[in-house]
């Protein structure tokens, strides 16, 4: 049997040889740009696209954060509010590709009213933006962040912790019904994944398309799926096998990433005045998210779980809602939001793949009657409790 030929070595170190094509490409691009793209002429009218990424309302002023979403520079020359021209100032009169800027519009807006804002560019193009319900943007101080933390605690940490208290009851069930609960867990997670995908796609569509738009949701999903697969493989290499705690941890991570996106949406909605904090909101989220605690403890029903581990699982699943509320209320970005929702989708998809083998029956069937009943029950339960949350 002939021996494989050993790779021929050149006189250059390996890392230098790897950088040679990169350096040549950089030189070629720099030369092309320096010569002003010889042989290529710009045809057609300039393409002007502007995305309004954030709106901040203070007494007598509307501030817009805008991004140039097109290939050509954009100059905003006029601003009108409800068909009336309004005075404004801006950081930079010309925005290059993907540049961001702020417009400060002097306008005596009225609390609770709706406003249509138009931006007129140098070429006569218009960019429309709507403020559905005008309300003053909360000041990001200690009290504000405390309120967001309390909101995340109410809708994330506490409901998950309460749901985990079903563990003693689950341990008394017949093994067949534990399998039913695992199938119900899969149903819950599938609903959460679909919900996160739809909400993330809707939010990301309002961001800059040049940065990915709705594609960021899919990118986040792939990144999270691969990352969680790596974590799972690492846990397996350490000898943890397919333990119940390992599955419960993966479930908690998936739910935690979903709650991060959920907190993000809640915080941003509150900051722009489209969400009223009240008992109905908290009660609705509490009933909806309590089922997440059940999904976390179902995999450890046949094992002895330490209290510290259970607390860790609860925090991993619920605490991200606090972080999400902070980000959403103070520095909301549609592109980031879409990516974070995608992370939740990918993590949930990985968890479903991991749990699915556990619901097979003695004959190896995945979709046996008890499993199908659990899946449907999980979907219906999440849908039903979701109806309790005010839009």
GILIN-V161740 format. One record per residue. RES is the residue in one letter. PHI is phi in whole degrees, 0 to 359 (999 if undefined). D_LAST is the distance of its C-alpha to the last C-alpha in whole Angstrom. Layout:
# GILIN-V161740
RES,PHI,D_LAST ; RES,PHI,D_LAST
This chain:
# GILIN-V161740
X,999,71 ; X,290,71 ; X,283,69 ; X,292,66 ; X,290,67 ; X,287,66 ; X,299,64 ; X,285,66 ; X,267,66 ; X,264,66 ; X,283,67 ; X,269,64 ; X,299,61 ; X,301,58 ; X,292,56 ; X,291,58 ; X,299,58 ; X,290,54 ; X,273,54 ; X,301,56 ; X,299,54 ; X,296,51 ; X,295,54 ; X,296,55 ; X,298,52 ; X,298,51 ; X,295,54 ; X,297,54 ; X,294,50 ; X,297,52 ; X,294,55 ; X,299,53 ; X,291,51 ; X,297,54 ; X,272,55 ; X,60,52 ; X,50,52 ; X,301,55 ; X,89,55 ; X,244,52 ; X,243,51 ; X,282,47 ; X,250,47 ; X,87,44 ; X,280,42 ; X,300,40 ; X,263,37 ; X,248,34 ; X,225,31 ; X,231,28 ; X,250,25 ; X,270,23 ; X,262,22 ; X,204,21 ; X,236,20 ; X,236,22 ; X,249,22 ; X,234,25 ; X,308,27 ; X,78,29 ; X,211,28 ; X,240,25 ; X,251,26 ; X,245,25 ; X,262,26 ; X,239,27 ; X,229,29 ; X,286,31 ; X,262,30 ; X,249,33 ; X,278,37 ; X,249,38 ; X,300,38 ; X,234,36 ; X,239,37 ; X,264,35 ; X,258,37 ; X,217,35 ; X,228,31 ; X,230,30 ; X,239,27 ; X,50,26 ; X,69,30 ; X,242,32 ; X,294,33 ; X,230,33 ; X,292,35 ; X,206,34 ; X,233,35 ; X,215,35 ; X,294,36 ; X,219,37 ; X,293,38 ; X,238,38 ; X,249,36 ; X,281,37 ; X,304,36 ; X,68,33 ; X,289,34 ; X,244,31 ; X,207,31 ; X,238,30 ; X,250,30 ; X,251,30 ; X,258,30 ; X,279,31 ; X,205,29 ; X,279,29 ; X,291,25 ; X,244,23 ; X,305,20 ; X,88,17 ; X,276,19 ; X,257,18 ; X,223,21 ; X,253,22 ; X,250,24 ; X,238,27 ; X,248,30 ; X,258,33 ; X,271,35 ; X,295,39 ; X,268,39 ; X,94,37 ; X,284,34 ; X,236,31 ; X,236,27 ; X,259,24 ; X,214,21 ; X,247,19 ; X,250,17 ; X,290,14 ; X,222,14 ; X,285,18 ; X,209,18 ; X,296,20 ; X,289,20 ; X,299,21 ; X,283,24 ; X,280,24 ; X,246,27 ; X,298,27 ; X,297,25 ; X,295,22 ; X,293,23 ; X,296,23 ; X,295,20 ; X,295,18 ; X,295,21 ; X,296,20 ; X,296,16 ; X,297,17 ; X,294,20 ; X,294,17 ; X,264,15 ; X,242,17 ; X,292,21 ; X,296,21 ; X,299,19 ; X,296,21 ; X,297,24 ; X,295,24 ; X,296,23 ; X,288,27 ; X,288,29 ; X,283,29 ; X,303,32 ; X,302,34 ; X,293,33 ; X,298,33 ; X,293,36 ; X,269,38 ; X,278,37 ; X,297,39 ; X,308,39 ; X,296,38 ; X,284,34 ; X,295,34 ; X,299,34 ; X,299,31 ; X,293,29 ; X,295,30 ; X,295,29 ; X,297,25 ; X,300,25 ; X,299,25 ; X,299,23 ; X,301,20 ; X,293,21 ; X,298,21 ; X,297,17 ; X,299,17 ; X,295,19 ; X,296,17 ; X,299,14 ; X,294,15 ; X,297,17 ; X,295,15 ; X,292,12 ; X,296,16 ; X,296,17 ; X,295,15 ; X,292,15 ; X,295,19 ; X,296,19 ; X,274,19 ; X,267,21 ; X,286,25 ; X,295,26 ; X,296,30 ; X,270,28 ; X,128,27 ; X,57,24 ; X,295,22 ; X,297,25 ; X,295,24 ; X,296,22 ; X,293,25 ; X,299,27 ; X,299,25 ; X,296,25 ; X,294,29 ; X,299,30 ; X,294,28 ; X,298,29 ; X,293,33 ; X,296,32 ; X,291,31 ; X,296,34 ; X,294,37 ; X,298,36 ; X,297,36 ; X,296,39 ; X,295,40 ; X,295,40 ; X,294,42 ; X,293,45 ; X,274,45 ; X,92,45 ; X,282,42 ; X,56,42 ; X,260,39 ; X,290,39 ; X,297,36 ; X,296,35 ; X,299,35 ; X,296,33 ; X,297,30 ; X,295,31 ; X,296,29 ; X,298,26 ; X,297,26 ; X,296,26 ; X,299,24 ; X,293,21 ; X,298,22 ; X,294,21 ; X,296,18 ; X,292,17 ; X,298,18 ; X,294,16 ; X,295,13 ; X,296,14 ; X,300,15 ; X,295,11 ; X,295,10 ; X,298,14 ; X,292,14 ; X,296,10 ; X,293,12 ; X,295,15 ; X,264,14 ; X,84,13 ; X,265,9 ; X,223,8 ; X,258,10 ; X,284,12 ; X,194,13 ; X,297,14 ; X,297,11 ; X,298,9 ; X,296,12 ; X,296,13 ; X,299,10 ; X,293,11 ; X,298,15 ; X,294,15 ; X,292,14 ; X,272,16 ; X,298,19 ; X,297,20 ; X,294,20 ; X,297,23 ; X,299,25 ; X,296,25 ; X,286,26 ; X,274,29 ; X,303,30 ; X,293,32 ; X,257,34 ; X,295,35 ; X,262,39 ; X,237,39 ; X,271,40 ; X,255,37 ; X,288,38 ; X,299,36 ; X,298,36 ; X,293,35 ; X,295,32 ; X,298,31 ; X,300,31 ; X,299,29 ; X,297,26 ; X,290,26 ; X,300,26 ; X,279,23 ; X,262,21 ; X,298,23 ; X,303,21 ; X,298,18 ; X,292,20 ; X,299,21 ; X,298,18 ; X,296,17 ; X,299,20 ; X,295,20 ; X,296,17 ; X,278,17 ; X,248,21 ; X,215,22 ; X,290,19 ; X,221,20 ; X,298,19 ; X,292,22 ; X,296,22 ; X,299,18 ; X,300,19 ; X,295,22 ; X,293,21 ; X,298,18 ; X,298,21 ; X,302,23 ; X,297,21 ; X,297,21 ; X,296,25 ; X,295,25 ; X,295,24 ; X,299,26 ; X,294,29 ; X,295,28 ; X,299,28 ; X,298,31 ; X,287,33 ; X,279,31 ; X,310,32 ; X,299,36 ; X,287,36 ; X,260,34 ; X,292,37 ; X,271,40 ; X,296,43 ; X,266,44 ; X,83,42 ; X,278,39 ; X,275,36 ; X,257,34 ; X,280,36 ; X,307,35 ; X,294,34 ; X,293,32 ; X,299,30 ; X,298,29 ; X,294,28 ; X,299,26 ; X,296,24 ; X,298,23 ; X,296,22 ; X,296,19 ; X,294,19 ; X,297,18 ; X,292,15 ; X,294,14 ; X,297,14 ; X,291,13 ; X,296,10 ; X,294,9 ; X,280,9 ; X,271,6 ; X,293,4 ; X,290,0
